[in-house]
Amino acid sequence: MRSSLFIFLLLLCSPTHAWAHRAPTPMARITPTRATPWQMRGGASATELPVSAPLTKLGTWYAVQIEKRPIYTKSVTACIIFALSDYLAQRLEGKNNQQIDVKRATAGALIGLLYFGPAAHFWYEAIFRLLPGTSLVSTLQKAVCGQLIFGPAFNCIFFAVGLLQAGNFTVPRWLRKIQQDLPGAWLAGAGFWPLVDLVSFSLVPKEYIPLFINLCSLVWTIYLSKVANKQ
């Protein structure tokens, strides 16, 4: 208890704590501001909070990359997350590091890099033009479009790549795979993605939605990788 109190007082008095030396702002001069993606509730920015400096720098760096090279940044992010998802899916199948199918993980990475990253960028740009705003009706409309168009299209591409990397791809076999596994994958996604869409469309800035979706898809792609590579 004493050590905790000491640490609290030390942080409070530390010269590195920005608000320790800041004069109080008169209440009359306070005006509401729109929070940036790296701003917390109450208006405090990430650099004003006692968070890890490397994490703050990483967030700032990523924001700059999104601004400068949005498609490239989103594609590389998706590449990393999809590769990690397939690796975790294989580990859950009982494989050790020596048994990991590198070709399969590479195929997952390429889906993220060449398809999901660019496709998600243009999809969210288009959907916000067609259905602007963050009202409940607009948000629900965007979520429905994602469930009926973007999600099924992505699943079909994922199935095709799974067959290609296994050396089993033919159009009839791909169509059978879609007929066999797409309904189940869609129903499973219906319990997951609408909630993700509601959060992303109503709370996440548009340029950061692909990143948020990528992070959520880490779990989903583990499941989809297992389905796509099921014999």
N, C-alpha and C positions, 0 to 999 in steps of 0.2 A: 504494500500500500504506500509506504513512504517513498520507495523508489519510483513508483508511478507518478506520485505527486511531484517529485523532484524533476522528472523528465518533462512533465507538463509545464512547470515553472521555467525550466531551461528553454523550452521551445518558445514560451510566451515572451521571454526577455531576449531571445536571440536576435542579434543585429541582422541576420539573414532573413528574418521573418518580415515581409514587406509591411504588414499592417501594424507592426510594433511601434513604428516611428511615424505613422501617418496621422496627420491632424484630422479630427472628426469633420466630416462633410456636413455642412448645414442642411437641414432637412428640406428647406425651401429650394435648394439647388439640385436635388436628386430628381433625375428624369428617367423614365423607363427606357431601357435599351433592349434591342433584340439580341438574344444570346447567340454566340457563334457556336459552331460544332464543338469547340474545345472549351466552352464556358459552362460552368456549373450553375445550379439554382442559386438565386440570390445575387447573381452578377459577378461572383468571384471567378477569375480565370484560373486555368490549370497552373500557371506559373505562380499564383498567389497562394496555392495550397501546398501543404507539406507532402507532396508526392515525389516519386522518384524522378530525378532529373533526366535519366536516359529515357524513361517512358514519355515524359513531356517532349523531349527532343524528337522522339520517334513520331509522336502525334503531329508535331509541327511539320516535320519533314514530309510525312504522308500527305498532309493537307496541301503543301506546296506542290507535290507531285501530281495530286489530283487536279490542281489548277493548271499546271503546265502541260501534262501529258495524261489526260483522263483515260483514254482507251488503253494505252500501254500499261498504266498503273493498275487499272482494274483487271486487265488480262493477266498480268504477272501475279497479282494477288490470288485470282481464281486458280491459276496454275499450281501455286503452292498449296492452297487449301484442298484442291481436288486430289493432288498426289498424296497428301497426308491422309485424306479420307480413305483412299484405296488401301494405303498401307495399314491403317487401323482396321479396315474391314478384313484384310487378310490375317491380321493378328487375331481378330475375333473368331476367324475360322479355324484357329489352332496352329497356324504356321509360325515358326520361329524366324529370326532374321535371315538365316541361311536358306529358308524355304520360300522367302518372299519372291513373288513373280514380278520382277522389275519391269518386264514388258507391259504387264497389266497396269502397274502403277504409272508408267510413262504414258500409257494410253489415257488414263484419267487426267494426268497433267495436261496433255494436249487438248483434251476436251475443254478444260478450263481456260487454257491460253488462247486457243484458236476459235472456240465457239462461245462458251458461256460469258467470258469477259466482254468481248465486243457486242454480243447479242444483248446482254443485260444492259449495257450502256445505251444502245439505241432503243431498246424496248422502253426503258424508263423515261428517256427523252420524249419518245412518241406518246406514251401513255399520259404524261403530264401535259402535253400539248392538247391532246384530245379530251382529257378529263381534268381540267385544272382545278386547283383548290384542294383544301384538306377537310371539307365538311364530311359528315358521316356518310351521306349519299354518295359523294364523289369517291370517298375511300372504299366503300363497298363495291362500287362499280369497277374500280381498278383491281380490287382483289378478285372479283368474278372473272374479269378478263385474263388475269394471270392464271387462274385455275383452268379456264377453258382453252386458252391459246398457248401462252408461253410455257406453262408446266408440261402439258402433254407433248409439245414439240421437243422440248429438252429431253424428256424421257425417251422418246423415239430415237433421237440422235445418240443418246447414251447406250441404248440397246444395240444400235448399229455398230458403234465403236467396240463394244464388248465382243460382238461376233467377229469383227475384223481382226482384233488382236489375238483372238483364239484361232484364226484361220478358218472360220466356219461360215463366213458371210456369203449369203446369196439372197436375192430379193425375196423369193418365197419363204426362206427360213426367217428372214427379218420380219416379214409380215406375220408369220406364225408366232414369232416372239412377241410382237406387239399385241396380237390378239390374245395371247396367253397371259402376258404379264402386265400390260398397260392398265387394265381395269383395276387390278389389285393395287398397283403402285399409285394410281390416281386416288383410290379410296383411302389409302394410307396417308397420302399427301393432303387429302381434304381435312384430316384431323390436325394437321400441322401448319401448312402454308397459309391458310386464311388468317390465322392469328398473327403469323409473321408479317403478312401483308398489311394488316390493320395497324400494327405497330409502326412498320416502316413508312407507310404512306401518310400517317397522321403525325408522327413524331420525329422522323429522321430527315435531315436535309436531303434534297434530291440527289446531289452529287455523291452523297455517302450511302445511298440505299444499296448499290451493288456490293459495297464492303459489308454492310450489315447482312445482306442476303448471303454473301459468301460465308460469313461466320456461322450463320444459321444452317447453311447447307453442309457444313462439316458433318453434322449428325445425319442429315438426310442422305448425303452422298454415300455414307457408309452403308446405309440400307440399300440404296439404289445400286451400288457396286456389287453387293451380294446378289441382288436380283438379276442384274445384267450378266453376271458371270455364272449364274446357275445353269448347270447342264441339264 
